[in-house]
Amino acid sequence: MQANKHLDNRLGLRGWIRAGRYRFERYLYILHRISGLSLLAYLLMHIYVTGARIYGADAWNTTMGSVTGPVFTMLEFLVMAAFVFHGLNGIRLVLIELGIGIGRPMRQEYPYVNSNDKQRTMMWILMVLVVIILVISALDFFVL
């Protein structure tokens, strides 16, 4: 029984998604990963689509005709949303890594204090900024 005890701590995908004590920051972490992977998928598709130019004008027009329409307009908006979120959240992570916005380090004595509460202000400012940019972009994509 003692030899297999380490297997009891495996949570799988549930442990990767569950926020636990980290709350909203954990969901930002998951969304940051998803947005990064989606941007990578878009980059590969973009290279494939623009690579059709080497086969001539007819191949280019056929390829561009297959990636137009309302579905692809929505997908383009989602790519832009992923870019905005990933970029601004990345800036937030760099600032936190540099110690900006979380205060000076303290001596670690029991009860231990984490910096999650100190960085929440920056997180909410980021979310408001992302929403503002996405609303302006949605107006540009779908209304104007």
Sequence and secondary structure as in RCSB ss.txt:
>XXXX:A:sequence
MQANKHLDNRLGLRGWIRAGRYRFERYLYILHRISGLSLLAYLLMHIYVTGARIYGADAWNTTMGSVTGPVFTML
EFLVMAAFVFHGLNGIRLVLIELGIGIGRPMRQEYPYVNSNDKQRTMMWILMVLVVIILVISALDFFVL
>XXXX:A:secstr
 GGGGGGGG  HHHHHH  GGGTHHHHHHHHHHHHHHHHHHHHHHHHHHHGGGGG HHHHHHHHHHT SHHHHHH
HHHHHHHHHHHHHHHHHHHHHHTTTTS S     SS   SHHHHHHHHHHHHHHHHHHHHHHHIIIII 
